[in-house]
Every structure is written in structure tokens, then in C-alpha cells.
């Protein structure tokens, strides 16, 4: 009896999931009531210099921050964008920031 296993052709073996943390960026627009549920942390992965946002999301400001804590790259990412190609001139370890009006998501990537 032959068994065929399903294959997933859309997964790229080079794509690496980025672990993100979350903090309140500005609570001036948030009322004093505690949140009723968890914050939706975006699902993000990277393949070479292409960053993939694998979940629905609001508009973001994307920043790359170097080891000296300098913002070296910043770009607006609209809610209907699912990938961003980062400039090839950036090589090494960077902190990736995704900023919304009230939330700050961050993690580390290697380019």
C-alpha cells in the first residue's frame, strides 16, 4: 500500500520566523481600562533581505536600528502590504521595529 504525504510548495526553506516582543508605545490615546484580551503580535519572517508580514496588520512604520541604537532605515508599510524588500546595503544584526500609533513590536534580525 503506497502512502502519499502532502507537500507544501509555498514554504521557502530559507525563510526564518522573527520572534517579536510588544510594548505600549504611547498610551495617551488608550483609555484607563485594562485591555480585554491579548495584543495581536504580527507574524513576521525574513528570507535574505525580504521581510514578510504573514498576518493581517494595521499600517506600520518599519525601522532598522543598528547596534549603536541608531535608526538607519525607516519606511511606511501600509496595511495591505505583505512583504518589504530591505536595502542590500544593510548587512549584520539589526533590531526590527514595527510601530503603530499605540504599539511597538520589536525583534532582532540578521541581514
N, C-alpha and C positions, 0 to 999 in steps of 0.2 A: 504494500500500500504506500503510495507516494504521498507525501505531505508537502504542500507548498506554503511557505511562510510569507506573510505580507511584507512588502518592502515600501519604504517611504522615500520616494525620489526627490522630495523637496528639501530634505535636510542636507545642509552642506557640512561636511566633516570638519571644516576649518572654523566654523562659526563657534564662538565661545560666549557663554552666558556671562553677563556682567551683573555682579551682586551689588544691589543698590541699598543704601540706607535712606532714611527720611527724617526731616526735621521741619518744624514750623519756621517759615521764613519771616513772615510778618503777620502777627495776629491782630492787627488793628482792624481788619475787615471781618474778623471772626467774632461772633457773639461770645459771651462768657460761659455758655453752656458747654459741657464736655461733648466731644464727638460721640455719636451714637454707634459708630462702627469703625472698623479699621480703615486706614487710608489705602487706596489702591496704588501700590507701588508698581511703576511700569515694568514690563518685561522687556529687557534690552539685551541684545547680543552684538558681537562685533566679529567681523571677518576682514582681516588686514586693516584697511582704512575705511571700511564701510560699517556704519553703525546702523543696526536695525532696531526699530521700536515695534515690538511684536504684539502690542496690545493697543486698544483704543486709548486715546490720550487727549488732554487739552493742548492748547498752544504752549510751547516751551521756549525758553531761552537756553540754548545749549552752550556750555563753556568748557574749554580745556584749560586746566590750571597746572602749571609746571611745579617741580619740586621746591621752588622758591616761593610758592604761593602767588605767582603772577598769572593773571588771566592772559593767555597767549592767543586764544581764539574764541570768538563768540559769534553765534548765528541764531536767528529766529527759526523755529521749527513749528510749522502750522499743524493743526490738529489732524489734517488729512495726509500728513507725510509719514511714510513708514520706513524710510531709510535716508541717511545723510552720509555723503562721502566727505571724510575729513581730509584736509590737505596733506599731501605726502611729505611735506617738509617737516612735519612733526613726527619725531621718532623717539621712543623711550617710554617711560612711565608718566602718566598724567592722571589727575583727578578729573573725572567727568561730572559736571554739574548739570542738572536739568531743573530749571527754575520755573515756577508758576507764580501767580500773584501771591499765594499764601504758603506754598510748599517748596521745599528744597530737597531734591533727590541727588545723592552723590555716590560714586563708587570709583574704583581705580581700574584703568585700562593700560595695556601695553601696546604701543604702536610701533 
